[in-house]
């Protein structure tokens, strides 16, 4: 017979992250946190629960070269291409600005497609055709949604630029402040060299 928290385990294995708005999974995780942690610890995976930021994710420590007894790698790294990485960094920086702003009414950051386009268009090669450029942006946004970094909160098919997304706090766990600063320095060096 399946455990009452089995769906939480399956959901975490499928998506590697849960958010407070992932009902009923979040509620089950809160109720059975100890058992869920124990299940994953048995296979060498940790549950990182950040209630303040409203997410839980799976983390598997890196295996050392001399670590023969370490379990096989269960969690795969998400490979991001240049444009996806750049969009992640732009969103991460935006999240940082939002959280440090005294006028922010909420820790949650909501952005529209138009907002995203405005922030990233300087970094992407100009397409001869604006429709192709918007299509590429939608593709990038879709990819980041599939990785759990963005979530569509309001879709507007008549005015796609008004489609709204929430920038998920998981992005903060994936891109630390030190990595963000490192990227800023590399970007600044690149801009100065051009």
N, C-alpha and C positions, 0 to 999 in steps of 0.2 A: 504494500500500500504506500502511496506517495505521501511524503511529508507535507504538512500544511503550507510550507514555505517553498515548495518545489518550483512554483511558477516564478518566484523571485530569482532563484538560482538560474533557471533557464533564461529568463529575461536578461540577467547580467551577463551570461555567457554569449547571448546573441548580440547585445548592444554594448557591452563593457561599461555601461553607465545607466544610472537611474536618476530621475529628478523628482522633486516634490510634487510636480504635476502629473507624474506617471502613476495615477491611481489605477488599481488598488495595490500595485507593486510596492510603492513607497511605504504605504501603510503596513503591508506585510513585512517589509524589511525592518521597520521600526519595532514591530511586535516580536519578530523572531531574529533580531540582530545577532545575538550570541550564537545561535544555531547556524545561521548563514555564514558567519565568520568562521566557525569551526569547520564547516563543510569545505570551504575554500582553503583554509589553512592545511587541511589534510592533503591537498594536492599542490601545495607550495604557492598559493595565490593569496594575496591580501585584499580585503575589502577596505577601501579608503572612504570613510563616511564623513562628509563635511556638511553638517546640519545647518551651519550658518550660511553657507553658500547654496544649500539646497540640492546637493548631489551626492551620489555614491558611485564609486567606480572600482574596477578591478585593476590591481597592480601586481605584476610578477617581477620580483627582484631579478636583476641580471645575474647570469651564471658566470662565475669566474672560470678562467682556463683550467684551474686545478680542482674545480668543484665537480668531481665525478659522480657524486651521489645526488646532485641537484636534479629535480624532475625536469622532464623535457619542457620546452617552451610551449605553453598553451596559448598565451595571448600574443598576437602578432602586432608588430609595429605598423602603423598606418603610413604607407608611403605617400607623400604629398609632392606634387610637382612644384615648379617655381611659382606659378600663379596661385596655386592653392596655398602655398606657404606664405606668400606675400599677403594674400587676403586674410589669412589667420593672424598674421602679425598686425595688420591694420586694425582688425576687429579687436585684438587683444589690447592694443594701445588705446583704442576707443573705449573699451571697457574700463581701463585704468583711469582715463580722463573722467568718465561718467561717475565712477565710484568716489573719486576725490573732489568732485564738484559739489560745492555747498548748495547749489540749486537743484540737485538731483533729488526728486521726491521718492525715489525707490532705488534699491540696489539692482533691480532688473533693468537691462538696457534693451530698448526696442528701437529698431531702425527700419527704414523703408528701403526698397530697392533703389530709389532715387538717391537716398543718403549714401548707400554703399557705392553706387556708381560715381558719385561726386568725390568720394574719398580715394577711390582706387584708379580713376581714369588716368591720372598722371603717370602711374607706374606701368600701365599696360600699353603694348604697341597699339597704335591707332589702326583700326580696321578701316578699309576704304568705304565700308558700308556700315551704317549705324545699326541696322537690324542684325548684322552678323556680330557686332560688338555686344549688343544686348543679349543675344542668344548665348554668347560665350560667358557673359556674366551670370546669366541664369544657370548655365551648366556648372559653373564654379560654386554658386550658392547651393545648388542641389547636392553637389559632392560634399560640401561642408555640413549640410543637413544630414546626409547619410552617415557622417562621422559623429553626429551629435553635438556639433559646435553651434549650429543655428537651428531654430525651429520656426516654422511658419505659424504666425498667430492670427493673421488676417490676409486672405487671398483676395485680390481684386483683378479679375480677368478683364474688366473693361479698361482699367487704368493700371497696368502691371507695375508701373513705378510706385504706386501706392501700396503694393503688397508689403505687409509688415512682418518682420522677423524679430525673434528674441535672440540676443547673443547669449549663449549658455555659459555659465561659470566654469564648465569643464575646460574651456579654453585657457583659463588661468592655471589649471593644473598641468596642462600640456605645454604651455609657454610661460615659464617663470619670468619674473622681473629681470633677472640677470640675462636670460636668453633674449628678452626683449631689448635690453640695452645693447647687447652684443650685435643684434641685428641692426639696430639704429646706427651704430658705429660703422658697420659694413656698408649700409646704405648710404651714409654720409660720404664715406670714402669713394664709393662708386659714383655718386653725383658729382663730387669734386673732380674726379678723373675724366668725366665726360665733357 
